[in-house]
Amino acid sequence: MRQLTHAAAHPGVRLIQADAYALPLADSSVDLACSAYGALPFVASSADVLREVFRVLRPGGRFVFSVTHPIRWALPDDPGPGGLTISSSYFDRTPYVEADVDGWATYVEHHRTLGDRVRDIVGAGFELTDLVEPGWPDTNLRTWGGWSPLRGRLIPGTAIFVCDKPGG
């Protein structure tokens, strides 16, 4: 919701808050769709979301989305040297779940490997145009969560997928 509030300051931009599985848009009605750490890591079936985005994009349209880089799942949340040691399997697709005191899930994130993401993208009908893995900027000396200059200079923290709908 905070992202919509921030974006609302830009007149002329149409904003929609919707279920990622059922976008309230007509087939082939959108030129560009973007998701910055949005729905894809938090839904059980990102393949279904990708098919839905494909449905609303015009031929020649583009979908760009970012997720936490999948390698992150194999490493502990430690910005120091301990965060550079593999602590679990990259291939373990068990969702990460946080629960409240009553046991209700309050946060769920689903791990997918790079291969899983590519198969979902291609399976939805997209062409994967680019996969960007930004490096850690030399000017960023801050630590944030499990990320730091030490860790960030060795492994990517983000994966950005550029997907095009054929045609147009």
C-alpha positions, 0 to 999 in steps of 0.5 A: 500500500505504501508504494501506491501512496508514493506513486499517487504523487505522480499525476497521469499514472494509473494505479491498481491494487489487485490480486496478482492471480486475477488482474482486473484488466482486459486481455492484451491491454497493457504495454509494460508491467513491473514488480519490484519485490512484489507478488512473485516471491509471496505466492504459492504459484508464481507460474500462475501469476506470470500467465496472468501478466502475460494475458494482460500484456499486449504483443510486444509488451514487457514485464520486468520483475525483481526478486531477492537473488535465489542464492540468498536462500542457501546462506544465513542472514549474516552480513559478516563472514558467517553469511558467506558459508552455505548453511542450507540447500539451494534446492530446498523449496520449503517456504520460509514462514513466520508465525504469530504467537497463535501460530498463524502465518504472518509472512510467507516467502517461497524459494525458487531457483533460477531454473524454476524462474526461467521455466515459469517465464518460458512456460507462461509464453514469455521470452526471457530477454535479460537477467540482471544481477546488479553488483554491490556499488563501491560507494555503498558502505552500509549494512542492511539486514544480512547484506553488507559490502563484504557479502554484496561484493561476492554474491548478487542480492537481486535478480531482475528478469526482463520478459517480453511477450512475443509479437507486436 
